[in-house]
Amino acid sequence: MKYKMDRPPMGWNSYDYYDTTVNESQVKANADFMAAHMKDAGWEYIVADIQWYAKRAGSMRERYQYIPFGDVEMDEYGRLLPDVERFPSSAGGKGFGPLAAYVHSLGLKFGIHIMRGIPRIAAHRHLPVQGTGRTADEIADPSSICGWNPDMYGIRKGVPEAQAYYDSILSLYAGWGVDFIKCDDICNTNLYPGNPYSAAHEVEMLQRAIQKTGREIVLSLSPGPALIEKAWHYQRYANMWRITDDFWDDWDLLRNMFDRCELWQAHVAAGAFPDCDMLPVGKLGRGFGRERETNLTREEQRTMLTLWCVFGSPLMIGAELTKLDGWTLSLLTKKDVLKLADCHYTGRQHEKNDEYAVWSCANERTGEHFLALFNFLEEERAVSCDLREVGQFAGSAKTKAAELWTGDIIYPESGTLTDMVPPHGTRLYQLY
């Protein structure tokens, strides 16, 4: 059985700030901050994103995000290892073991990013696949590649030793103490428009390999958009899967997420979470060449976090945590809002048009009811909802509404809740 948790993962991912360049001291600093200031609100995963194995990563950023066929750290079985220069505690074959142990000592969990498949250089060198009589070139599929990263070949379907390769890397990761794996170029292999889920067999291989370790490891699939017709497959073999391509701090992208959440809202379940991608708040972009503040307004950031929570998405912060200002930290530690990102709280879109959206959220165990109003316009507007028409509230009269972000109390009149909602903003109520 795959790992089934009631809550979607909540954590920090290095990509939005560091791109390919994150190092050990930076990972530790963010873990220290999370443990000291955010763990109590439910944040727990620390994830080192892409190319932790690449030497000189980011050194040619003005020309390439990923150095073409660059040098990598790798063992004799074609398994990628952390770059020793950036992760000095990995020296001597220790891998991420020491860093994972440090993160665990803080009461947190440790995760890594991987690309699907096997390193091209391992195939070119004909390195052995651990525990088999095959070599990397025999299990690699040179026709299956990533359109934006040059590091890997896909793995052939129907070759028994191919499973052995995934078993070998998962055994390695589990030995390091890895709790979370974000696998890329697998949720939507968009280089192949005629077969955008061409790596479905590799998703299955990864999940089988995880289960063989006996360790509870989250499997996250990227990038999106995930294919709604394959929802059953994602739900069976993964813990989270991206329903969008990379999400950044742009209102148009945020507005589009309402359409994506509408499509995927019925597929949130224990251990299976459609993923809206990272939260681009705070300071971003240093690894991309320039540190900057998020382009989302404060109201847009509240809208984003509210939608992610009532929908039930995983929550992964993209900012440099040590540089969070007080307002952003308070946004990210609002427990009354964060608790809605739990499979016991079911979110449903009630209404959406070009100007606004309304979502309801309910917990059948506790009897709690919530309502979120969203304003898509660039000016303040009134948004109304007849609570008697909301399916999740059927049979229960609601006479009081407490707004969770501001603490305001309002009283629905004749069963209709109406409030002024800021531009691109939200109002989120618990109903009594």
C-alpha positions as CSV (number, residue, x, y, z in Angstrom):
1,M,0.0,0.0,0.0
2,K,1.2,3.5,-0.8
3,Y,1.7,6.0,2.0
4,K,-1.7,7.5,2.9
5,M,-1.8,10.7,5.0
6,D,-4.9,12.7,5.9
7,R,-3.2,16.0,5.2
8,P,-1.5,17.1,2.0
9,P,2.2,17.8,2.6
10,M,3.1,21.2,3.8
11,G,6.7,22.4,3.4
12,W,9.4,24.4,1.7
13,N,11.0,23.8,-1.7
14,S,14.2,25.5,-2.8
15,Y,13.3,26.1,-6.5
16,D,11.6,29.5,-6.5
17,Y,14.4,31.2,-4.8
18,Y,17.5,29.1,-5.6
19,D,16.7,27.5,-9.0
20,T,19.5,24.8,-9.5
21,T,22.0,26.3,-7.0
22,V,20.8,25.4,-3.5
23,N,23.5,24.2,-1.1
24,E,23.7,22.5,2.3
25,S,24.0,25.6,4.4
26,Q,21.0,27.2,2.7
27,V,18.9,24.1,3.2
28,K,19.9,24.0,6.9
29,A,19.1,27.7,7.4
30,N,15.6,27.2,6.0
31,A,15.1,24.1,8.1
32,D,16.2,26.0,11.2
33,F,13.7,28.8,10.4
34,M,10.8,26.4,9.8
35,A,11.5,24.5,13.0
36,A,11.7,27.7,15.1
37,H,8.8,29.7,13.5
38,M,6.5,27.5,11.4
39,K,6.5,23.9,12.6
40,D,3.7,24.5,15.1
41,A,1.4,25.6,12.3
42,G,1.9,22.3,10.5
43,W,4.9,23.0,8.2
44,E,7.3,20.0,8.1
45,Y,8.9,19.2,4.8
46,I,12.2,20.6,3.6
47,V,12.8,19.8,-0.1
48,A,16.0,20.3,-2.1
49,D,14.9,20.8,-5.6
50,I,16.5,20.2,-9.0
51,Q,20.1,19.3,-9.9
52,W,21.6,18.8,-6.4
53,Y,23.9,16.3,-8.2
54,A,25.1,18.7,-10.8
55,K,28.6,20.2,-10.6
56,R,28.9,24.0,-11.3
57,A,25.1,24.2,-11.4
58,G,24.0,27.8,-12.2
59,S,27.4,28.9,-13.4
60,M,26.2,29.5,-16.9
61,R,22.7,30.8,-16.0
62,E,22.9,33.7,-18.4
63,R,22.9,31.1,-21.2
64,Y,21.5,27.9,-19.8
65,Q,19.3,26.9,-16.9
66,Y,20.8,23.4,-17.2
67,I,24.3,23.1,-18.4
68,P,24.1,20.9,-21.5
69,F,25.5,17.4,-20.6
70,G,27.2,18.8,-17.6
71,D,29.3,16.9,-15.1
72,V,27.4,15.1,-12.3
73,E,28.2,13.3,-9.1
74,M,27.4,9.6,-9.5
75,D,28.2,6.2,-8.1
76,E,29.3,3.0,-9.9
77,Y,25.7,1.9,-10.5
78,G,24.6,5.1,-12.2
79,R,22.9,6.5,-9.2
80,L,23.2,10.2,-8.8
81,L,24.8,11.6,-5.6
82,P,24.8,15.1,-4.0
83,D,27.5,17.4,-5.4
84,V,30.2,17.3,-2.7
85,E,31.2,20.9,-3.3
86,R,27.7,22.2,-2.4
87,F,26.8,19.4,0.1
88,P,30.1,18.7,1.9
89,S,28.5,16.4,4.4
90,S,27.8,13.9,1.6
91,A,31.5,13.2,1.1
92,G,32.7,9.6,1.5
93,G,29.6,8.1,0.1
94,K,27.3,9.4,2.8
95,G,24.9,11.0,0.3
96,F,22.1,13.0,1.9
97,G,22.2,10.9,5.0
98,P,23.8,13.6,7.3
99,L,21.6,16.4,5.9
100,A,18.5,14.3,6.3
101,A,19.5,13.5,9.9
102,Y,20.0,17.2,10.6
103,V,16.5,18.0,9.3
104,H,15.0,15.1,11.3
105,S,16.7,16.3,14.4
106,L,14.6,19.5,14.1
107,G,11.4,17.4,14.1
108,L,11.0,18.0,10.3
109,K,11.1,15.7,7.2
110,F,13.5,15.8,4.3
111,G,12.8,15.6,0.6
112,I,14.6,15.7,-2.8
113,H,13.8,16.4,-6.4
114,I,14.7,13.8,-9.1
115,M,14.3,13.6,-12.9
116,R,12.6,10.4,-14.1
117,G,14.8,7.8,-15.7
118,I,18.5,7.0,-15.7
119,P,21.4,9.4,-16.2
120,R,22.4,9.6,-19.9
121,I,26.1,9.5,-18.9
122,A,25.4,6.2,-17.1
123,A,24.0,4.7,-20.3
124,H,26.9,6.1,-22.4
125,R,29.4,4.5,-20.0
126,H,27.5,1.2,-19.9
127,L,27.4,1.2,-16.1
128,P,25.9,-1.9,-14.4
129,V,22.4,-1.9,-12.9
130,Q,22.9,-2.9,-9.3
131,G,21.9,-6.6,-8.6
132,T,21.4,-7.5,-12.3
133,G,23.4,-8.7,-15.3
134,R,22.2,-5.7,-17.3
135,T,23.9,-2.3,-18.0
136,A,22.3,1.1,-18.0
137,D,22.3,1.3,-21.8
138,E,20.1,-1.8,-22.0
139,I,17.4,-0.4,-19.8
140,A,17.6,3.2,-21.1
141,D,15.1,4.4,-23.7
142,P,17.0,7.0,-25.9
143,S,13.7,8.0,-27.6
144,S,12.3,9.1,-24.2
145,I,13.8,12.3,-23.1
146,C,12.9,15.6,-21.4
147,G,12.4,18.6,-23.6
148,W,14.0,21.1,-21.1
149,N,16.6,19.1,-19.1
150,P,19.4,17.2,-20.7
151,D,20.3,14.9,-17.8
152,M,18.3,11.7,-18.3
153,Y,16.9,9.0,-20.6
154,G,13.6,7.5,-19.8
155,I,13.5,3.8,-18.7
156,R,12.2,1.1,-21.0
157,K,8.8,-0.4,-20.4
158,G,8.6,-4.2,-20.0
159,V,12.3,-4.8,-19.1
160,P,12.5,-6.5,-15.6
161,E,15.9,-5.0,-14.9
162,A,14.5,-1.5,-15.4
163,Q,12.5,-2.0,-12.2
164,A,15.7,-3.0,-10.5
165,Y,17.2,0.4,-11.3
166,Y,14.4,2.2,-9.6
167,D,14.6,-0.2,-6.7
168,S,18.3,0.6,-6.4
169,I,17.8,4.4,-6.2
170,L,14.9,4.2,-3.8
171,S,16.9,1.8,-1.6
172,L,19.6,4.4,-1.6
173,Y,17.3,7.3,-0.8
174,A,15.5,5.4,1.9
175,G,18.9,4.7,3.5
176,W,19.6,8.4,3.5
177,G,16.3,9.0,5.3
178,V,14.5,10.7,2.5
179,D,10.8,11.3,3.3
180,F,9.6,13.0,0.1
181,I,10.4,12.6,-3.6
182,K,9.4,15.1,-6.3
183,C,9.8,13.4,-9.6
184,D,9.9,15.6,-12.7
185,D,9.1,15.1,-16.4
186,I,6.7,12.4,-15.4
187,C,3.2,13.9,-14.6
188,N,2.9,15.3,-18.1
189,T,5.7,14.4,-20.6
190,N,4.7,17.4,-22.7
191,L,7.5,16.9,-25.3
192,Y,5.2,14.1,-26.7
193,P,1.8,15.8,-27.4
194,G,0.5,12.5,-28.9
195,N,1.3,10.6,-25.7
196,P,1.5,13.2,-22.8
197,Y,1.5,10.4,-20.2
198,S,4.2,8.3,-21.8
199,A,5.9,7.8,-18.5
200,A,3.0,6.2,-16.7
201,H,4.9,2.9,-16.4
202,E,7.7,4.8,-14.6
203,V,5.2,6.2,-12.1
204,E,4.3,2.6,-11.3
205,M,7.9,1.6,-11.1
206,L,8.6,4.4,-8.6
207,Q,5.7,3.5,-6.4
208,R,6.7,-0.2,-6.4
209,A,10.2,0.7,-5.5
210,I,9.0,3.0,-2.6
211,Q,6.9,0.2,-1.2
212,K,9.8,-2.2,-1.3
213,T,11.8,0.1,1.0
214,G,9.2,-0.1,3.8
215,R,9.6,3.6,4.4
216,E,6.8,6.2,4.3
217,I,7.9,8.3,1.3
218,V,5.6,10.8,-0.4
219,L,5.7,10.6,-4.2
220,S,5.0,13.9,-5.9
221,L,4.7,14.1,-9.7
222,S,5.6,17.2,-11.9
223,P,5.1,19.1,-14.1
224,G,1.5,19.6,-15.1
225,P,-1.0,20.0,-16.3
226,A,-2.0,16.5,-15.1
227,L,-4.5,14.7,-17.4
228,I,-8.0,14.5,-15.9
229,E,-8.7,11.3,-17.8
230,K,-5.8,9.7,-16.0
231,A,-7.0,10.8,-12.5
232,W,-7.5,7.2,-11.5
233,H,-3.8,6.4,-12.3
234,Y,-2.4,9.4,-10.4
235,Q,-4.6,8.5,-7.4
236,R,-3.5,4.9,-7.4
237,Y,0.2,5.4,-7.7
238,A,1.1,8.9,-6.5
239,N,0.5,11.0,-3.4
240,M,0.4,14.4,-5.3
241,W,0.4,15.5,-8.9
242,R,0.7,18.8,-10.5
243,I,-2.5,20.2,-12.1
244,T,-0.6,23.1,-13.6
245,D,2.8,23.8,-15.2
246,D,5.1,25.9,-13.1
247,F,3.0,28.4,-11.1
248,W,4.5,31.9,-10.5
249,D,3.5,35.2,-9.0
250,D,1.2,36.4,-11.7
251,W,-2.5,37.2,-11.3
252,D,-3.5,35.6,-14.6
253,L,-1.9,32.3,-13.5
254,L,-3.8,32.6,-10.2
255,R,-7.1,33.3,-11.9
256,N,-6.5,30.2,-14.1
257,M,-6.1,28.0,-11.0
258,F,-9.8,28.5,-10.3
259,D,-10.5,26.7,-13.5
260,R,-8.1,23.9,-12.7
261,C,-9.4,23.5,-9.2
262,E,-13.0,23.3,-10.6
263,L,-11.8,20.4,-12.8
264,W,-10.0,18.5,-10.1
265,Q,-12.1,19.2,-7.0
266,A,-13.7,15.7,-6.8
267,H,-10.3,13.9,-6.8
268,V,-8.9,15.0,-3.4
269,A,-8.6,12.1,-1.1
270,A,-6.5,10.7,1.7
271,G,-3.0,10.2,0.4
272,A,-4.0,11.5,-3.1
273,F,-3.8,15.3,-3.6
274,P,-4.0,17.3,-6.9
275,D,-1.2,19.9,-6.5
276,C,-1.6,23.6,-7.3
277,D,2.2,24.0,-7.2
278,M,4.2,26.2,-5.0
279,L,3.3,29.4,-3.1
280,P,5.4,32.2,-4.6
281,V,5.4,34.6,-1.6
282,G,8.1,36.6,0.0
283,K,11.5,36.9,-1.7
284,L,12.0,34.9,-4.9
285,G,14.4,34.5,-7.8
286,R,18.0,34.8,-6.6
287,G,19.1,31.7,-8.4
288,F,17.4,33.0,-11.6
289,G,19.7,36.1,-11.5
290,R,17.9,38.6,-9.4
291,E,16.3,38.5,-5.9
292,R,12.9,40.1,-5.9
293,E,9.7,40.5,-3.9
294,T,6.7,38.5,-5.0
295,N,4.5,40.3,-7.6
296,L,1.3,39.2,-5.9
297,T,-0.4,41.8,-3.9
298,R,-1.3,41.0,-0.3
299,E,-4.9,40.4,-1.3
300,E,-3.8,38.1,-4.1
301,Q,-1.6,36.1,-1.7
302,R,-4.6,35.6,0.7
303,T,-6.7,34.5,-2.3
304,M,-4.0,32.0,-3.3
305,L,-3.6,30.5,0.1
306,T,-7.4,30.4,0.7
307,L,-8.0,28.6,-2.6
308,W,-5.2,26.1,-2.1
309,C,-6.6,25.3,1.4
310,V,-10.3,25.0,0.6
311,F,-9.5,22.9,-2.5
312,G,-7.1,20.7,-0.5
313,S,-3.8,21.2,-2.4
314,P,-0.4,20.5,-0.9
315,L,1.3,23.6,0.4
316,M,4.9,24.2,-0.6
317,I,6.5,27.6,0.0
318,G,8.9,28.9,-2.7
319,A,10.3,31.9,-0.7
320,E,13.6,32.1,1.2
321,L,12.2,31.5,4.6
322,T,15.0,33.4,6.5
323,K,13.9,36.6,4.7
324,L,10.2,36.4,5.4
325,D,8.7,39.6,6.7
326,G,6.2,39.6,9.6
327,W,3.2,39.9,7.4
328,T,4.1,37.0,5.2
329,L,5.0,34.8,8.2
330,S,1.6,35.6,9.7
331,L,-0.1,34.7,6.4
332,L,1.7,31.3,6.3
333,T,0.9,30.5,10.0
334,K,-2.8,31.2,10.1
335,K,-3.9,28.0,11.7
336,D,-7.6,28.6,11.2
337,V,-7.1,28.7,7.5
338,L,-4.4,26.0,7.2
339,K,-6.5,23.4,8.9
340,L,-8.8,23.3,5.9
341,A,-6.1,21.7,3.8
342,D,-7.0,18.3,5.2
343,C,-9.0,15.5,3.5
344,H,-11.6,15.6,6.3
345,Y,-12.5,19.1,5.0
346,T,-14.1,18.8,1.6
347,G,-14.1,21.8,-0.6
348,R,-16.5,22.4,-3.5
349,Q,-17.0,25.2,-6.0
350,H,-20.5,26.6,-5.6
351,E,-20.4,29.3,-8.3
352,K,-18.0,30.9,-10.7
353,N,-18.3,33.5,-13.5
354,D,-16.0,36.1,-15.0
355,E,-16.3,38.4,-11.9
356,Y,-16.2,36.1,-8.8
357,A,-16.2,32.6,-7.4
358,V,-17.8,31.0,-4.4
359,W,-16.4,27.9,-2.7
360,S,-17.9,26.0,0.3
361,C,-16.0,23.7,2.6
362,A,-17.3,21.3,5.2
363,N,-16.2,18.7,7.7
364,E,-18.8,16.1,8.2
365,R,-17.0,14.7,11.4
366,T,-17.1,18.0,13.2
367,G,-20.0,19.7,11.5
368,E,-17.9,22.7,10.6
369,H,-19.0,24.8,7.6
370,F,-17.0,27.4,5.7
371,L,-17.6,29.7,2.8
372,A,-15.0,31.5,0.6
373,L,-15.9,34.5,-1.6
374,F,-13.4,35.5,-4.3
375,N,-13.3,38.7,-6.4
376,F,-11.7,38.5,-9.8
377,L,-12.1,42.2,-10.6
378,E,-9.6,45.0,-10.1
379,E,-12.0,47.0,-7.9
380,E,-13.8,46.1,-4.7
381,R,-17.2,44.6,-5.2
382,A,-20.1,43.0,-3.3
383,V,-20.3,39.2,-3.5
384,S,-23.4,37.4,-2.3
385,C,-24.3,33.7,-1.6
386,D,-27.7,32.3,-0.7
387,L,-26.5,29.7,1.9
388,R,-29.7,27.7,1.5
389,E,-28.6,26.9,-2.1
390,V,-25.2,25.5,-1.0
391,G,-25.4,21.7,-1.1
392,Q,-22.9,21.2,1.7
393,F,-25.0,23.3,4.0
394,A,-28.3,21.6,3.3
395,G,-30.6,21.4,6.3
396,S,-28.5,23.7,8.6
397,A,-29.5,27.3,9.3
398,K,-26.5,29.7,9.4
399,T,-27.0,33.0,11.3
400,K,-23.5,34.1,12.0
401,A,-20.3,34.3,9.9
402,A,-16.8,34.9,11.3
403,E,-14.2,36.0,8.7
404,L,-11.0,34.1,9.4
405,W,-8.5,36.6,7.9
406,T,-9.8,39.7,9.6
407,G,-11.9,38.5,12.5
408,D,-14.9,40.4,11.3
409,I,-18.3,39.1,12.3
410,I,-21.3,39.5,10.0
411,Y,-24.9,38.2,10.1
412,P,-26.5,36.7,7.0
413,E,-29.8,38.3,6.2
414,S,-32.7,36.0,5.2
415,G,-30.1,33.2,4.6
416,T,-28.0,35.3,2.3
417,L,-24.4,36.2,3.1
418,T,-23.2,39.4,1.4
419,D,-19.9,41.2,1.9
420,M,-17.5,43.6,0.1
421,V,-14.5,41.7,-1.2
422,P,-11.2,43.6,-2.1
423,P,-9.8,43.6,-5.6
424,H,-8.4,40.1,-6.5
425,G,-9.2,39.4,-2.9
426,T,-11.1,36.9,-0.7
427,R,-13.3,36.7,2.3
428,L,-13.3,33.3,4.2
429,Y,-15.9,32.7,6.8
430,Q,-16.7,30.0,9.3
431,L,-20.4,29.7,9.6
432,Y,-22.5,29.2,12.7
